[in-house]
Amino acid sequence: MLLASDFDSIRFDASVAAIGAYDGFHIGHRSILVPMIAGARRRKLPTVLVTFSPLPAVFFGRLPVNSRLLLPEEGAELAAALGLDAMISVPFDRSLADQSADVFLRRLAGAIGMKELRVGEGFSLGKNREGRERVLAGVAGRYGFDLIVHPRLRLPEGEISSTRIRAFLRDGDVSNAKRLLGYPFFIRNTILHGVRLGTKIGIPTLNLRFPDEKIVLANGVYVTRTELDGVWYDSVTAIGVRPTFYDKSDLTIESYLLDASVDGYGKAARIDFHAFIRPEMKFSNSSALVRQVGSDIDFARGYLATLPLDADFSSTANDFPYQVR
């Protein structure tokens, strides 16, 4: 897949495109992208996704900096897994914010030969969000491309959106977040040296921090799977400030591999979050903590035994269990 940060770096004589924040590549996003890709392949045209970094909502202060469901490089990986041919992550700054939808789309259409543009219901583009559906339809007519507006995907209890997924994650509800994402929320970062508290009590862990810009989960203990050097391990992961041992501590991520002991310092690990076990707790002593962790491990084993081993984004990329409104 081709990657670029401006229109001049990717050139097509003809293509089809989608535009949006696409933070998460959740099943609502894929309800737009999958039929676009399928239709483009029938027409033998390349597919282009145009997105923005930082997220426009972050730029305008409507979201905090650490709000991303996916970092840009993670989004590119999922875009490639989905089958997109090119992705343009446009830097979102004041100049772009002040640009009209007409100018933006004229430049895009000229660069990639856009024959079709797909957006989600309620999408807007350009200064003061002027480029809503009626304006976009007029621009499409002027520059010779078709505009297709996709209705939102909905659950019985509401719409599928990145906003709802962020709310679930901030509450620790990774199960419902996974339901809307179509894959488990994950983080990936370098394993750090810790103070070896886990090793001292017989529960050695891999220690990480949340990547910059990525949303931070609620403190607590989670059922997870952890990948290191291409190998996946069942795991239990604690997020918090370790109140049993410290009155004040930095936020840490500690992943305990259930049936393995590995030396991962300095390597990159990925942690997939499948279910919430319990909130972070302060114990009277380390023995009480060890007993509780034993219960956490038993719960995790039972939960993970029900999961397919290959449950990842690519295996669910074309599944749409919910109805389009």
Secondary structure, DSSP 8 states (H G I E B T S, - for coil): -EEESSGGG---SSEEEEES---S--HHHHHHHHHHHHHHHHHT--EEEEEEES-HHHHTTSS-SS-BSS-HHHHHHHHHHHT-SEEEEEE--HHHHTS-HHHHHHHHHHHHTEEEEEEETT---SGGG---HHHHHHHHHHHT-EEEEE--EEETTEE--HHHHHHHHHTT-HHHHHHHHSS-EEEEEE-B----HHHHTT---EEE---TTB----SEEEEEEEEETTEEEEEEEEEE--TTT-SS---EEEEEETT-----TTSEEEEEEEEEEE-----SSHHHHHHHHHHHHHHHHHHHTTS-TT-SHHHHTT---SEE-
